[in-house]
Amino acid sequence: MQTDRWHFPVWLWYALLCIFWWGLWGFLSKIGSAAASPLQMQILFTLGMLPVAVGMLLRMRWKLDRDRGGVIYGILCGVATGLGTLGYYAALQEQNVSLVTPVTGLFPVLTVVLAFVVLHERLNKVQIGGMLLALASIVIFSI
């Protein structure tokens, strides 16, 4: 009897949920950008996140960790996301969602470069090739 059965990794379920919700967000953002300014969309986006945050606080029984690094980086993540989303909404008013979303979806290239430079994470040749192809996709999408 074989016991080494393959299981669908939990992290992959979460990643697929992320793709679904972010894909829906990108679609709804384009529709909203036709009726609201980027500034208004960002404000409404933030208000829309409040129920999610309250739900998480309820699940955590209103107890947040007070680790200074966690608080600082959590807030910095929020600021970076807010500013990036504002740029996304502004781009949607100028261009089709079918072009804006794939181009802005290349943000992991910056993440990987920063991880390499700051955190000294290693990249193999295949990963470097993948990043170069991702960067080339900007040119291909803009044609």
N, C-alpha and C positions, 0 to 999 in steps of 0.2 A: 504494500500500500504506500503510495507516494504522499508525503505530507508537505512538500514544498510547493503548495498551490500559490499561484500568483494572485495578489490582492490589489485592487485599484487603490493607489496611495491616497490618503486623506488629503494631503496637500494639493493633489491634482483636482479633487472635487472642489476645494476652495478656489483654486485658480479658474476652474470652469465657471463657477458661480460669479467670480469677479468679471470674467469675460462677458457673461450674460448681462450683468447689471451695468457695467461700463459701456457695453454696446448699446443698451437701451438708453443710457444717459446721453451718449453721443447723438443718437437719433433725436431724442427729445430736445436736446440743446439746439439743434438746427431749426426745429419747428419754433421753439421759443425765441430764437434770435431774430426771427422775422417780425416778432411783435414787441420785443423789448430790447433796450440797449444792453451792451455788455456789462455796464455797471449794475443795471437793474437785475440782469440775469445772475450775476455773482451774488447779489444780496439775496435774491430769492433762492438760489442754490444753497446758500448758507442757512437760511431759514428752513429749507427742506431737510437739512441734515440734523436740525435740532431734535426732531422726534427720534431719530436713530440714536443720537447721543443720550437722550433721556432713557431710551430702552436699554442701552448698555449700562448706564448708571444704575438702573433698577436691578438689572441682573447681577451687578457687582455690589448691590446693597449700599450704594452711594459711597463706597470706600475706594478712593483712588490711592495708588502708590504715591509716595512723596519723594521718590528718588529724584534728586536734583537733575541728573543727566536725562532721565526719562522725561521729566517735565519740560526741560529746555528743548530737547530734540523733538518732542511731541508738538510743542508750540511752533517751532521752526518748520516742521513738516506742514502744519496747518497754514502758515504764512506762505510757504513755497507753493503749496497746492492752490491756495486762493489766488495768488498772482498768476500762476500758470493757467488756471481755469479762466481767469479774466482775459488772458491773451487768446485762449481757445475761442471764447465767445466773440471776441473782436474779429478773429480770423473768419469765423463762420458768417459774419455779416458781409464779408468781402468775397468769399469763395465757397464753392460747393463742399458739403460735408464729406463727399467721397474723396476729396483731395486733402482737406484739412486734417481729418482724423488719422489717416495713415501717416502723414508727415509728422504730426504731433505725437503719434504713437511710437516714434523713434526715440523718445526720452530715455529709454534704457541704455542707449549708447553713452550718454553723459554719465549715467549711473555707473556703468562698467568702467569708463575711463577714470572716474573719481575713485572707484574701488581699487583700481590698479595703482593709481598715483598715491592716494592717501593711505589706503588700508594695505597696500602691497599684496593684493590678491594677484594670483598668476592667471594668465590667459594662454591657452594652447593655440596652435596654428589654425585649427578649425574654428575656434571662437573668434580669432582675429579676422579670419576670412568672412565669417558671418557678419561681423560688425561692418566690414568694408562693403559687403553686399547691401546691408541695411542702409548705409549712407548713399550708395549708388541708387537705391530705390527712390530717394528724394528727387533725383534728376529724372528718373523714369516716370514717376507720378506727375511731375510738373510739365511733361511734354504734352 
